[in-house]
């Protein structure tokens, strides 16, 4: 766990018998920009496990986290096809 959204997603996947507990892990991972977990939360909403408020709050937190990661320099580099791990 400790801030690792992949670990949160894995915990959610491992909670086959406890859907509500699994969803809580997916919500936390989705709030940290993990798109697959957001899809799990959406599926939970569609099946009635996740409330409308939980889904809406998770979606807002996901978008807010995405926006926080944006920067003009990153957008310009992406437009040029430059990857963050490439140095010249």
PDB file of N, CA, C and O in Angstrom:
ATOM      1  N   UNK A   1       0.858  -1.166   0.000  1.00  0.00           N
ATOM      2  CA  UNK A   1       0.000   0.000   0.000  1.00  0.00           C
ATOM      3  C   UNK A   1       0.905   1.230   0.000  1.00  0.00           C
ATOM      4  O   UNK A   1       1.436   1.556  -1.061  1.00  0.00           O
ATOM      5  N   UNK A   2       1.111   1.907   1.067  1.00  0.00           N
ATOM      6  CA  UNK A   2       2.036   3.028   1.203  1.00  0.00           C
ATOM      7  C   UNK A   2       2.170   3.902  -0.038  1.00  0.00           C
ATOM      8  O   UNK A   2       3.284   4.245  -0.433  1.00  0.00           O
ATOM      9  N   UNK A   3       1.057   4.265  -0.652  1.00  0.00           N
ATOM     10  CA  UNK A   3       1.099   5.182  -1.773  1.00  0.00           C
ATOM     11  C   UNK A   3       1.292   4.533  -3.132  1.00  0.00           C
ATOM     12  O   UNK A   3       1.351   5.243  -4.135  1.00  0.00           O
ATOM     13  N   UNK A   4       1.392   3.232  -3.204  1.00  0.00           N
ATOM     14  CA  UNK A   4       1.596   2.539  -4.473  1.00  0.00           C
ATOM     15  C   UNK A   4       0.248   2.091  -5.014  1.00  0.00           C
ATOM     16  O   UNK A   4      -0.361   1.156  -4.492  1.00  0.00           O
ATOM     17  N   UNK A   5      -0.226   2.776  -6.087  1.00  0.00           N
ATOM     18  CA  UNK A   5      -1.557   2.448  -6.585  1.00  0.00           C
ATOM     19  C   UNK A   5      -1.626   1.065  -7.199  1.00  0.00           C
ATOM     20  O   UNK A   5      -2.702   0.468  -7.212  1.00  0.00           O
ATOM     21  N   UNK A   6      -0.525   0.528  -7.711  1.00  0.00           N
ATOM     22  CA  UNK A   6      -0.545  -0.849  -8.217  1.00  0.00           C
ATOM     23  C   UNK A   6      -0.797  -1.825  -7.072  1.00  0.00           C
ATOM     24  O   UNK A   6      -1.521  -2.808  -7.229  1.00  0.00           O
ATOM     25  N   UNK A   7      -0.194  -1.544  -5.922  1.00  0.00           N
ATOM     26  CA  UNK A   7      -0.423  -2.399  -4.757  1.00  0.00           C
ATOM     27  C   UNK A   7      -1.878  -2.319  -4.310  1.00  0.00           C
ATOM     28  O   UNK A   7      -2.478  -3.332  -3.952  1.00  0.00           O
ATOM     29  N   UNK A   8      -2.440  -1.125  -4.332  1.00  0.00           N
ATOM     30  CA  UNK A   8      -3.849  -0.966  -3.973  1.00  0.00           C
ATOM     31  C   UNK A   8      -4.733  -1.757  -4.930  1.00  0.00           C
ATOM     32  O   UNK A   8      -5.660  -2.443  -4.502  1.00  0.00           O
ATOM     33  N   UNK A   9      -4.445  -1.660  -6.223  1.00  0.00           N
ATOM     34  CA  UNK A   9      -5.226  -2.406  -7.204  1.00  0.00           C
ATOM     35  C   UNK A   9      -5.109  -3.902  -6.952  1.00  0.00           C
ATOM     36  O   UNK A   9      -6.098  -4.632  -7.015  1.00  0.00           O
ATOM     37  N   UNK A  10      -3.881  -4.354  -6.663  1.00  0.00           N
ATOM     38  CA  UNK A  10      -3.671  -5.772  -6.389  1.00  0.00           C
ATOM     39  C   UNK A  10      -4.441  -6.215  -5.150  1.00  0.00           C
ATOM     40  O   UNK A  10      -5.008  -7.307  -5.124  1.00  0.00           O
ATOM     41  N   UNK A  11      -4.459  -5.370  -4.127  1.00  0.00           N
ATOM     42  CA  UNK A  11      -5.244  -5.694  -2.937  1.00  0.00           C
ATOM     43  C   UNK A  11      -6.720  -5.797  -3.289  1.00  0.00           C
ATOM     44  O   UNK A  11      -7.416  -6.690  -2.806  1.00  0.00           O
ATOM     45  N   UNK A  12      -7.195  -4.895  -4.122  1.00  0.00           N
ATOM     46  CA  UNK A  12      -8.587  -4.955  -4.550  1.00  0.00           C
ATOM     47  C   UNK A  12      -8.894  -6.239  -5.300  1.00  0.00           C
ATOM     48  O   UNK A  12      -9.939  -6.856  -5.094  1.00  0.00           O
ATOM     49  N   UNK A  13      -7.983  -6.634  -6.164  1.00  0.00           N
ATOM     50  CA  UNK A  13      -8.183  -7.860  -6.945  1.00  0.00           C
ATOM     51  C   UNK A  13      -8.166  -9.097  -6.058  1.00  0.00           C
ATOM     52  O   UNK A  13      -8.811 -10.097  -6.373  1.00  0.00           O
ATOM     53  N   UNK A  14      -7.440  -9.035  -4.966  1.00  0.00           N
ATOM     54  CA  UNK A  14      -7.329 -10.186  -4.068  1.00  0.00           C
ATOM     55  C   UNK A  14      -8.474 -10.310  -3.097  1.00  0.00           C
ATOM     56  O   UNK A  14      -8.496 -11.249  -2.301  1.00  0.00           O
ATOM     57  N   UNK A  15      -9.416  -9.410  -3.128  1.00  0.00           N
ATOM     58  CA  UNK A  15     -10.531  -9.406  -2.183  1.00  0.00           C
ATOM     59  C   UNK A  15     -11.796  -9.976  -2.817  1.00  0.00           C
ATOM     60  O   UNK A  15     -12.860  -9.361  -2.748  1.00  0.00           O
ATOM     61  N   UNK A  16     -11.682 -11.145  -3.431  1.00  0.00           N
ATOM     62  CA  UNK A  16     -12.800 -11.719  -4.180  1.00  0.00           C
ATOM     63  C   UNK A  16     -14.043 -11.919  -3.321  1.00  0.00           C
ATOM     64  O   UNK A  16     -15.157 -11.760  -3.820  1.00  0.00           O
ATOM     65  N   UNK A  17     -13.886 -12.259  -2.058  1.00  0.00           N
ATOM     66  CA  UNK A  17     -15.049 -12.515  -1.215  1.00  0.00           C
ATOM     67  C   UNK A  17     -15.624 -11.276  -0.567  1.00  0.00           C
ATOM     68  O   UNK A  17     -16.741 -11.324  -0.050  1.00  0.00           O
ATOM     69  N   UNK A  18     -14.908 -10.176  -0.574  1.00  0.00           N
ATOM     70  CA  UNK A  18     -15.364  -8.970   0.096  1.00  0.00           C
ATOM     71  C   UNK A  18     -15.354  -7.814  -0.895  1.00  0.00           C
ATOM     72  O   UNK A  18     -14.379  -7.068  -0.981  1.00  0.00           O
ATOM     73  N   UNK A  19     -16.430  -7.674  -1.633  1.00  0.00           N
ATOM     74  CA  UNK A  19     -16.507  -6.670  -2.700  1.00  0.00           C
ATOM     75  C   UNK A  19     -16.372  -5.245  -2.178  1.00  0.00           C
ATOM     76  O   UNK A  19     -15.733  -4.406  -2.814  1.00  0.00           O
ATOM     77  N   UNK A  20     -16.964  -4.972  -1.038  1.00  0.00           N
ATOM     78  CA  UNK A  20     -16.906  -3.607  -0.513  1.00  0.00           C
ATOM     79  C   UNK A  20     -15.481  -3.233  -0.107  1.00  0.00           C
ATOM     80  O   UNK A  20     -15.046  -2.101  -0.319  1.00  0.00           O
ATOM     81  N   UNK A  21     -14.776  -4.169   0.463  1.00  0.00           N
ATOM     82  CA  UNK A  21     -13.377  -3.913   0.832  1.00  0.00           C
ATOM     83  C   UNK A  21     -12.525  -3.741  -0.425  1.00  0.00           C
ATOM     84  O   UNK A  21     -11.662  -2.865  -0.480  1.00  0.00           O
ATOM     85  N   UNK A  22     -12.767  -4.566  -1.418  1.00  0.00           N
ATOM     86  CA  UNK A  22     -12.024  -4.458  -2.686  1.00  0.00           C
ATOM     87  C   UNK A  22     -12.266  -3.105  -3.328  1.00  0.00           C
ATOM     88  O   UNK A  22     -11.330  -2.462  -3.803  1.00  0.00           O
ATOM     89  N   UNK A  23     -13.514  -2.672  -3.343  1.00  0.00           N
ATOM     90  CA  UNK A  23     -13.854  -1.387  -3.952  1.00  0.00           C
ATOM     91  C   UNK A  23     -13.123  -0.251  -3.244  1.00  0.00           C
ATOM     92  O   UNK A  23     -12.680   0.693  -3.898  1.00  0.00           O
ATOM     93  N   UNK A  24     -12.990  -0.324  -1.935  1.00  0.00           N
ATOM     94  CA  UNK A  24     -12.283   0.725  -1.196  1.00  0.00           C
ATOM     95  C   UNK A  24     -10.840   0.843  -1.692  1.00  0.00           C
ATOM     96  O   UNK A  24     -10.324   1.951  -1.830  1.00  0.00           O
ATOM     97  N   UNK A  25     -10.190  -0.289  -1.959  1.00  0.00           N
ATOM     98  CA  UNK A  25      -8.829  -0.259  -2.492  1.00  0.00           C
ATOM     99  C   UNK A  25      -8.806   0.304  -3.914  1.00  0.00           C
ATOM    100  O   UNK A  25      -7.910   1.072  -4.264  1.00  0.00           O
ATOM    101  N   UNK A  26      -9.782  -0.074  -4.725  1.00  0.00           N
ATOM    102  CA  UNK A  26      -9.853   0.459  -6.087  1.00  0.00           C
ATOM    103  C   UNK A  26     -10.085   1.972  -6.064  1.00  0.00           C
ATOM    104  O   UNK A  26      -9.507   2.701  -6.870  1.00  0.00           O
ATOM    105  N   UNK A  27     -10.924   2.441  -5.150  1.00  0.00           N
ATOM    106  CA  UNK A  27     -11.179   3.875  -5.035  1.00  0.00           C
ATOM    107  C   UNK A  27      -9.897   4.614  -4.693  1.00  0.00           C
ATOM    108  O   UNK A  27      -9.588   5.637  -5.303  1.00  0.00           O
ATOM    109  N   UNK A  28      -9.153   4.108  -3.729  1.00  0.00           N
ATOM    110  CA  UNK A  28      -7.894   4.759  -3.346  1.00  0.00           C
ATOM    111  C   UNK A  28      -6.897   4.774  -4.500  1.00  0.00           C
ATOM    112  O   UNK A  28      -6.221   5.778  -4.725  1.00  0.00           O
ATOM    113  N   UNK A  29      -6.804   3.675  -5.225  1.00  0.00           N
ATOM    114  CA  UNK A  29      -5.882   3.616  -6.372  1.00  0.00           C
ATOM    115  C   UNK A  29      -6.340   4.561  -7.484  1.00  0.00           C
ATOM    116  O   UNK A  29      -5.515   5.226  -8.110  1.00  0.00           O
ATOM    117  N   UNK A  30      -7.639   4.622  -7.730  1.00  0.00           N
ATOM    118  CA  UNK A  30      -8.162   5.503  -8.775  1.00  0.00           C
ATOM    119  C   UNK A  30      -7.896   6.958  -8.431  1.00  0.00           C
ATOM    120  O   UNK A  30      -7.611   7.762  -9.319  1.00  0.00           O
ATOM    121  N   UNK A  31      -7.982   7.302  -7.172  1.00  0.00           N
ATOM    122  CA  UNK A  31      -7.711   8.681  -6.748  1.00  0.00           C
ATOM    123  C   UNK A  31      -6.249   9.051  -6.948  1.00  0.00           C
ATOM    124  O   UNK A  31      -5.896  10.230  -6.960  1.00  0.00           O
ATOM    125  N   UNK A  32      -5.406   8.046  -7.104  1.00  0.00           N
ATOM    126  CA  UNK A  32      -3.980   8.265  -7.383  1.00  0.00           C
ATOM    127  C   UNK A  32      -3.663   8.063  -8.862  1.00  0.00           C
ATOM    128  O   UNK A  32      -2.526   7.739  -9.205  1.00  0.00           O
ATOM    129  N   UNK A  33      -4.636   8.245  -9.737  1.00  0.00           N
ATOM    130  CA  UNK A  33      -4.470   8.236 -11.186  1.00  0.00           C
ATOM    131  C   UNK A  33      -4.341   6.840 -11.791  1.00  0.00           C
ATOM    132  O   UNK A  33      -3.782   6.717 -12.881  1.00  0.00           O
ATOM    133  N   UNK A  34      -4.815   5.814 -11.161  1.00  0.00           N
ATOM    134  CA  UNK A  34      -4.726   4.471 -11.742  1.00  0.00           C
ATOM    135  C   UNK A  34      -6.004   4.200 -12.536  1.00  0.00           C
ATOM    136  O   UNK A  34      -7.065   3.941 -11.969  1.00  0.00           O
ATOM    137  N   UNK A  35      -5.873   4.267 -13.872  1.00  0.00           N
ATOM    138  CA  UNK A  35      -7.056   4.208 -14.738  1.00  0.00           C
ATOM    139  C   UNK A  35      -7.785   2.865 -14.675  1.00  0.00           C
ATOM    140  O   UNK A  35      -9.013   2.839 -14.751  1.00  0.00           O
ATOM    141  N   UNK A  36      -7.065   1.754 -14.540  1.00  0.00           N
ATOM    142  CA  UNK A  36      -7.735   0.451 -14.452  1.00  0.00           C
ATOM    143  C   UNK A  36      -8.592   0.359 -13.199  1.00  0.00           C
ATOM    144  O   UNK A  36      -9.672  -0.233 -13.220  1.00  0.00           O
ATOM    145  N   UNK A  37      -8.107   0.949 -12.102  1.00  0.00           N
ATOM    146  CA  UNK A  37      -8.894   0.955 -10.877  1.00  0.00           C
ATOM    147  C   UNK A  37     -10.128   1.831 -11.032  1.00  0.00           C
ATOM    148  O   UNK A  37     -11.189   1.514 -10.493  1.00  0.00           O
ATOM    149  N   UNK A  38      -9.995   2.925 -11.763  1.00  0.00           N
ATOM    150  CA  UNK A  38     -11.155   3.773 -12.028  1.00  0.00           C
ATOM    151  C   UNK A  38     -12.210   2.975 -12.800  1.00  0.00           C
ATOM    152  O   UNK A  38     -13.406   3.117 -12.546  1.00  0.00           O
ATOM    153  N   UNK A  39     -11.774   2.152 -13.724  1.00  0.00           N
ATOM    154  CA  UNK A  39     -12.712   1.302 -14.471  1.00  0.00           C
ATOM    155  C   UNK A  39     -13.406   0.305 -13.541  1.00  0.00           C
ATOM    156  O   UNK A  39     -14.589   0.014 -13.718  1.00  0.00           O
ATOM    157  N   UNK A  40     -12.676  -0.218 -12.553  1.00  0.00           N
ATOM    158  CA  UNK A  40     -13.279  -1.138 -11.573  1.00  0.00           C
ATOM    159  C   UNK A  40     -14.323  -0.407 -10.734  1.00  0.00           C
ATOM    160  O   UNK A  40     -15.385  -0.956 -10.441  1.00  0.00           O
ATOM    161  N   UNK A  41     -14.019   0.832 -10.348  1.00  0.00           N
ATOM    162  CA  UNK A  41     -14.978   1.627  -9.577  1.00  0.00           C
ATOM    163  C   UNK A  41     -16.219   1.900 -10.425  1.00  0.00           C
ATOM    164  O   UNK A  41     -17.345   1.823  -9.935  1.00  0.00           O
ATOM    165  N   UNK A  42     -16.002   2.217 -11.695  1.00  0.00           N
ATOM    166  CA  UNK A  42     -17.131   2.449 -12.599  1.00  0.00           C
ATOM    167  C   UNK A  42     -17.989   1.189 -12.719  1.00  0.00           C
ATOM    168  O   UNK A  42     -19.218   1.259 -12.682  1.00  0.00           O
ATOM    169  N   UNK A  43     -17.334   0.044 -12.862  1.00  0.00           N
ATOM    170  CA  UNK A  43     -18.072  -1.222 -12.943  1.00  0.00           C
ATOM    171  C   UNK A  43     -18.848  -1.478 -11.647  1.00  0.00           C
ATOM    172  O   UNK A  43     -19.970  -1.983 -11.673  1.00  0.00           O
ATOM    173  N   UNK A  44     -18.232  -1.124 -10.517  1.00  0.00           N
ATOM    174  CA  UNK A  44     -18.921  -1.258  -9.234  1.00  0.00           C
ATOM    175  C   UNK A  44     -20.138  -0.366  -9.155  1.00  0.00           C
ATOM    176  O   UNK A  44     -21.168  -0.751  -8.601  1.00  0.00           O
ATOM    177  N   UNK A  45     -20.019   0.829  -9.713  1.00  0.00           N
ATOM    178  CA  UNK A  45     -21.158   1.745  -9.756  1.00  0.00           C
ATOM    179  C   UNK A  45     -22.261   1.173 -10.644  1.00  0.00           C
ATOM    180  O   UNK A  45     -23.436   1.199 -10.275  1.00  0.00           O
ATOM    181  N   UNK A  46     -21.886   0.663 -11.799  1.00  0.00           N
ATOM    182  CA  UNK A  46     -22.862   0.116 -12.740  1.00  0.00           C
ATOM    183  C   UNK A  46     -23.591  -1.097 -12.154  1.00  0.00           C
ATOM    184  O   UNK A  46     -24.753  -1.347 -12.476  1.00  0.00           O
ATOM    185  N   UNK A  47     -22.896  -1.850 -11.287  1.00  0.00           N
ATOM    186  CA  UNK A  47     -23.522  -3.039 -10.705  1.00  0.00           C
ATOM    187  C   UNK A  47     -24.196  -2.758  -9.358  1.00  0.00           C
ATOM    188  O   UNK A  47     -24.794  -3.653  -8.761  1.00  0.00           O
ATOM    189  N   UNK A  48     -24.098  -1.505  -8.882  1.00  0.00           N
ATOM    190  CA  UNK A  48     -24.781  -1.140  -7.651  1.00  0.00           C
ATOM    191  C   UNK A  48     -23.966  -1.296  -6.380  1.00  0.00           C
ATOM    192  O   UNK A  48     -24.487  -1.051  -5.292  1.00  0.00           O
ATOM    193  N   UNK A  49     -22.707  -1.694  -6.481  1.00  0.00           N
ATOM    194  CA  UNK A  49     -21.850  -1.846  -5.295  1.00  0.00           C
ATOM    195  C   UNK A  49     -21.335  -0.489  -4.830  1.00  0.00           C
ATOM    196  O   UNK A  49     -21.193  -0.251  -3.630  1.00  0.00           O
ATOM    197  N   UNK A  50     -21.055   0.404  -5.786  1.00  0.00           N
ATOM    198  CA  UNK A  50     -20.537   1.745  -5.496  1.00  0.00           C
ATOM    199  C   UNK A  50     -21.678   2.740  -5.625  1.00  0.00           C
ATOM    200  O   UNK A  50     -22.455   2.687  -6.579  1.00  0.00           O
ATOM    201  N   UNK A  51     -21.775   3.644  -4.663  1.00  0.00           N
ATOM    202  CA  UNK A  51     -22.839   4.650  -4.727  1.00  0.00           C
ATOM    203  C   UNK A  51     -22.488   5.715  -5.763  1.00  0.00           C
ATOM    204  O   UNK A  51     -21.342   5.839  -6.198  1.00  0.00           O
ATOM    205  N   UNK A  52     -23.499   6.469  -6.139  1.00  0.00           N
ATOM    206  CA  UNK A  52     -23.295   7.564  -7.092  1.00  0.00           C
ATOM    207  C   UNK A  52     -22.313   8.581  -6.518  1.00  0.00           C
ATOM    208  O   UNK A  52     -21.449   9.077  -7.241  1.00  0.00           O
ATOM    209  N   UNK A  53     -22.432   8.895  -5.244  1.00  0.00           N
ATOM    210  CA  UNK A  53     -21.522   9.845  -4.602  1.00  0.00           C
ATOM    211  C   UNK A  53     -20.092   9.321  -4.572  1.00  0.00           C
ATOM    212  O   UNK A  53     -19.153  10.069  -4.846  1.00  0.00           O
ATOM    213  N   UNK A  54     -19.918   8.042  -4.241  1.00  0.00           N
ATOM    214  CA  UNK A  54     -18.570   7.469  -4.216  1.00  0.00           C
ATOM    215  C   UNK A  54     -17.927   7.537  -5.597  1.00  0.00           C
ATOM    216  O   UNK A  54     -16.757   7.895  -5.733  1.00  0.00           O
ATOM    217  N   UNK A  55     -18.704   7.191  -6.615  1.00  0.00           N
ATOM    218  CA  UNK A  55     -18.161   7.218  -7.974  1.00  0.00           C
ATOM    219  C   UNK A  55     -17.837   8.649  -8.398  1.00  0.00           C
ATOM    220  O   UNK A  55     -16.772   8.902  -8.960  1.00  0.00           O
ATOM    221  N   UNK A  56     -18.743   9.579  -8.134  1.00  0.00           N
ATOM    222  CA  UNK A  56     -18.524  10.976  -8.516  1.00  0.00           C
ATOM    223  C   UNK A  56     -17.301  11.555  -7.800  1.00  0.00           C
ATOM    224  O   UNK A  56     -16.482  12.234  -8.419  1.00  0.00           O
ATOM    225  N   UNK A  57     -17.178  11.289  -6.508  1.00  0.00           N
ATOM    226  CA  UNK A  57     -16.028  11.789  -5.754  1.00  0.00           C
ATOM    227  C   UNK A  57     -14.725  11.172  -6.246  1.00  0.00           C
ATOM    228  O   UNK A  57     -13.705  11.856  -6.330  1.00  0.00           O
ATOM    229  N   UNK A  58     -14.757   9.897  -6.567  1.00  0.00           N
ATOM    230  CA  UNK A  58     -13.564   9.221  -7.079  1.00  0.00           C
ATOM    231  C   UNK A  58     -13.177   9.791  -8.440  1.00  0.00           C
ATOM    232  O   UNK A  58     -11.999  10.037  -8.700  1.00  0.00           O
ATOM    233  N   UNK A  59     -14.147   9.998  -9.292  1.00  0.00           N
ATOM    234  CA  UNK A  59     -13.887  10.550 -10.620  1.00  0.00           C
ATOM    235  C   UNK A  59     -13.303  11.963 -10.522  1.00  0.00           C
ATOM    236  O   UNK A  59     -12.369  12.303 -11.250  1.00  0.00           O
ATOM    237  N   UNK A  60     -13.848  12.775  -9.632  1.00  0.00           N
ATOM    238  CA  UNK A  60     -13.305  14.127  -9.439  1.00  0.00           C
ATOM    239  C   UNK A  60     -11.865  14.076  -8.922  1.00  0.00           C
ATOM    240  O   UNK A  60     -11.011  14.829  -9.389  1.00  0.00           O
ATOM    241  N   UNK A  61     -11.598  13.193  -7.965  1.00  0.00           N
ATOM    242  CA  UNK A  61     -10.242  13.073  -7.419  1.00  0.00           C
ATOM    243  C   UNK A  61      -9.274  12.568  -8.477  1.00  0.00           C
ATOM    244  O   UNK A  61      -8.129  13.016  -8.535  1.00  0.00           O
ATOM    245  N   UNK A  62      -9.725  11.635  -9.316  1.00  0.00           N
ATOM    246  CA  UNK A  62      -8.893  11.116 -10.406  1.00  0.00           C
ATOM    247  C   UNK A  62      -8.526  12.238 -11.369  1.00  0.00           C
ATOM    248  O   UNK A  62      -7.363  12.387 -11.745  1.00  0.00           O
ATOM    249  N   UNK A  63      -9.518  13.021 -11.764  1.00  0.00           N
ATOM    250  CA  UNK A  63      -9.281  14.135 -12.698  1.00  0.00           C
ATOM    251  C   UNK A  63      -8.385  15.209 -12.079  1.00  0.00           C
ATOM    252  O   UNK A  63      -7.521  15.771 -12.752  1.00  0.00           O
ATOM    253  N   UNK A  64      -8.599  15.486 -10.797  1.00  0.00           N
ATOM    254  CA  UNK A  64      -7.777  16.473 -10.103  1.00  0.00           C
ATOM    255  C   UNK A  64      -6.316  16.008 -10.059  1.00  0.00           C
ATOM    256  O   UNK A  64      -5.403  16.804 -10.275  1.00  0.00           O
ATOM    257  N   UNK A  65      -6.100  14.720  -9.780  1.00  0.00           N
ATOM    258  CA  UNK A  65      -4.737  14.171  -9.747  1.00  0.00           C
ATOM    259  C   UNK A  65      -4.108  14.214 -11.136  1.00  0.00           C
ATOM    260  O   UNK A  65      -2.915  14.488 -11.271  1.00  0.00           O
ATOM    261  N   UNK A  66      -4.902  13.946 -12.164  1.00  0.00           N
ATOM    262  CA  UNK A  66      -4.410  14.034 -13.540  1.00  0.00           C
ATOM    263  C   UNK A  66      -3.991  15.466 -13.859  1.00  0.00           C
ATOM    264  O   UNK A  66      -2.929  15.691 -14.441  1.00  0.00           O
ATOM    265  N   UNK A  67      -4.819  16.426 -13.482  1.00  0.00           N
ATOM    266  CA  UNK A  67      -4.524  17.834 -13.745  1.00  0.00           C
ATOM    267  C   UNK A  67      -3.274  18.297 -13.022  1.00  0.00           C
ATOM    268  O   UNK A  67      -2.507  19.099 -13.555  1.00  0.00           O
ATOM    269  N   UNK A  68      -3.061  17.796 -11.805  1.00  0.00           N
ATOM    270  CA  UNK A  68      -1.878  18.179 -11.034  1.00  0.00           C
ATOM    271  C   UNK A  68      -0.590  17.713 -11.703  1.00  0.00           C
ATOM    272  O   UNK A  68       0.465  18.318 -11.515  1.00  0.00           O
ATOM    273  N   UNK A  69      -0.675  16.647 -12.475  1.00  0.00           N
ATOM    274  CA  UNK A  69       0.511  16.094 -13.136  1.00  0.00           C
ATOM    275  C   UNK A  69       0.813  16.800 -14.454  1.00  0.00           C
ATOM    276  O   UNK A  69       1.878  16.595 -15.038  1.00  0.00           O
ATOM    277  N   UNK A  70      -0.109  17.625 -14.921  1.00  0.00           N
ATOM    278  CA  UNK A  70       0.102  18.318 -16.186  1.00  0.00           C
ATOM    279  C   UNK A  70       1.035  19.506 -15.992  1.00  0.00           C
ATOM    280  O   UNK A  70       1.034  20.163 -14.951  1.00  0.00           O
ATOM    281  N   UNK A  71       1.811  19.755 -17.002  1.00  0.00           N
ATOM    282  CA  UNK A  71       2.644  20.956 -17.017  1.00  0.00           C
ATOM    283  C   UNK A  71       2.872  21.348 -18.466  1.00  0.00           C
ATOM    284  O   UNK A  71       2.797  20.508 -19.363  1.00  0.00           O
ATOM    285  N   UNK A  72       3.147  22.613 -18.689  1.00  0.00           N
ATOM    286  CA  UNK A  72       3.390  23.082 -20.052  1.00  0.00           C
ATOM    287  C   UNK A  72       4.604  22.380 -20.657  1.00  0.00           C
ATOM    288  O   UNK A  72       4.564  21.974 -21.818  1.00  0.00           O
ATOM    289  N   UNK A  73       5.678  22.233 -19.888  1.00  0.00           N
ATOM    290  CA  UNK A  73       6.885  21.574 -20.395  1.00  0.00           C
ATOM    291  C   UNK A  73       6.611  20.123 -20.765  1.00  0.00           C
ATOM    292  O   UNK A  73       7.085  19.641 -21.794  1.00  0.00           O
ATOM    293  N   UNK A  74       5.843  19.421 -19.923  1.00  0.00           N
ATOM    294  CA  UNK A  74       5.522  18.022 -20.202  1.00  0.00           C
ATOM    295  C   UNK A  74       4.664  17.911 -21.453  1.00  0.00           C
ATOM    296  O   UNK A  74       4.875  17.021 -22.277  1.00  0.00           O
ATOM    297  N   UNK A  75       3.695  18.813 -21.598  1.00  0.00           N
ATOM    298  CA  UNK A  75       2.831  18.803 -22.784  1.00  0.00           C
ATOM    299  C   UNK A  75       3.620  19.098 -24.057  1.00  0.00           C
ATOM    300  O   UNK A  75       3.399  18.466 -25.090  1.00  0.00           O
ATOM    301  N   UNK A  76       4.551  20.070 -23.981  1.00  0.00           N
ATOM    302  CA  UNK A  76       5.379  20.393 -25.145  1.00  0.00           C
ATOM    303  C   UNK A  76       6.275  19.216 -25.526  1.00  0.00           C
ATOM    304  O   UNK A  76       6.444  18.910 -26.706  1.00  0.00           O
ATOM    305  N   UNK A  77       6.847  18.562 -24.517  1.00  0.00           N
ATOM    306  CA  UNK A  77       7.713  17.409 -24.784  1.00  0.00           C
ATOM    307  C   UNK A  77       6.915  16.275 -25.409  1.00  0.00           C
ATOM    308  O   UNK A  77       7.392  15.612 -26.329  1.00  0.00           O
ATOM    309  N   UNK A  78       5.706  16.050 -24.916  1.00  0.00           N
ATOM    310  CA  UNK A  78       4.860  14.998 -25.469  1.00  0.00           C
ATOM    311  C   UNK A  78       4.504  15.309 -26.919  1.00  0.00           C
ATOM    312  O   UNK A  78       4.469  14.413 -27.762  1.00  0.00           O
ATOM    313  N   UNK A  79       4.242  16.574 -27.203  1.00  0.00           N
ATOM    314  CA  UNK A  79       3.913  16.969 -28.576  1.00  0.00           C
ATOM    315  C   UNK A  79       5.087  16.732 -29.524  1.00  0.00           C
ATOM    316  O   UNK A  79       4.892  16.446 -30.706  1.00  0.00           O
ATOM    317  N   UNK A  80       6.297  16.854 -29.001  1.00  0.00           N
ATOM    318  CA  UNK A  80       7.492  16.614 -29.818  1.00  0.00           C
ATOM    319  C   UNK A  80       7.880  15.133 -29.838  1.00  0.00           C
ATOM    320  O   UNK A  80       8.775  14.730 -30.581  1.00  0.00           O
ATOM    321  N   UNK A  81       7.204  14.328 -29.021  1.00  0.00           N
ATOM    322  CA  UNK A  81       7.518  12.908 -28.972  1.00  0.00           C
ATOM    323  C   UNK A  81       8.689  12.581 -28.073  1.00  0.00           C
ATOM    324  O   UNK A  81       9.303  11.523 -28.208  1.00  0.00           O
ATOM    325  N   UNK A  82       9.004  13.475 -27.162  1.00  0.00           N
ATOM    326  CA  UNK A  82      10.101  13.253 -26.232  1.00  0.00           C
ATOM    327  C   UNK A  82       9.557  12.568 -24.989  1.00  0.00           C
ATOM    328  O   UNK A  82       8.550  12.994 -24.425  1.00  0.00           O
ATOM    329  N   UNK A  83      10.225  11.512 -24.568  1.00  0.00           N
ATOM    330  CA  UNK A  83       9.811  10.774 -23.379  1.00  0.00           C
ATOM    331  C   UNK A  83      10.607  11.241 -22.176  1.00  0.00           C
ATOM    332  O   UNK A  83      11.762  11.643 -22.312  1.00  0.00           O
ATOM    333  N   UNK A  84      10.003  11.191 -21.002  1.00  0.00           N
ATOM    334  CA  UNK A  84      10.647  11.698 -19.795  1.00  0.00           C
ATOM    335  C   UNK A  84      11.954  10.993 -19.466  1.00  0.00           C
ATOM    336  O   UNK A  84      12.867  11.618 -18.926  1.00  0.00           O
ATOM    337  N   UNK A  85      12.065   9.722 -19.773  1.00  0.00           N
ATOM    338  CA  UNK A  85      13.255   8.981 -19.384  1.00  0.00           C
ATOM    339  C   UNK A  85      14.389   9.103 -20.399  1.00  0.00           C
ATOM    340  O   UNK A  85      15.442   8.491 -20.222  1.00  0.00           O
ATOM    341  N   UNK A  86      14.191   9.868 -21.435  1.00  0.00           N
ATOM    342  CA  UNK A  86      15.233  10.058 -22.451  1.00  0.00           C
ATOM    343  C   UNK A  86      16.003  11.336 -22.119  1.00  0.00           C
ATOM    344  O   UNK A  86      15.408  12.395 -21.921  1.00  0.00           O
ATOM    345  N   UNK A  87      17.329  11.226 -22.061  1.00  0.00           N
ATOM    346  CA  UNK A  87      18.154  12.408 -21.816  1.00  0.00           C
ATOM    347  C   UNK A  87      19.146  12.561 -22.940  1.00  0.00           C
ATOM    348  O   UNK A  87      19.627  11.575 -23.498  1.00  0.00           O
ATOM    349  N   UNK A  88      19.448  13.789 -23.270  1.00  0.00           N
ATOM    350  CA  UNK A  88      20.398  14.082 -24.336  1.00  0.00           C
ATOM    351  C   UNK A  88      21.479  14.984 -23.817  1.00  0.00           C
ATOM    352  O   UNK A  88      22.386  15.353 -24.563  1.00  0.00           O
TER     353      UNK A  88
END
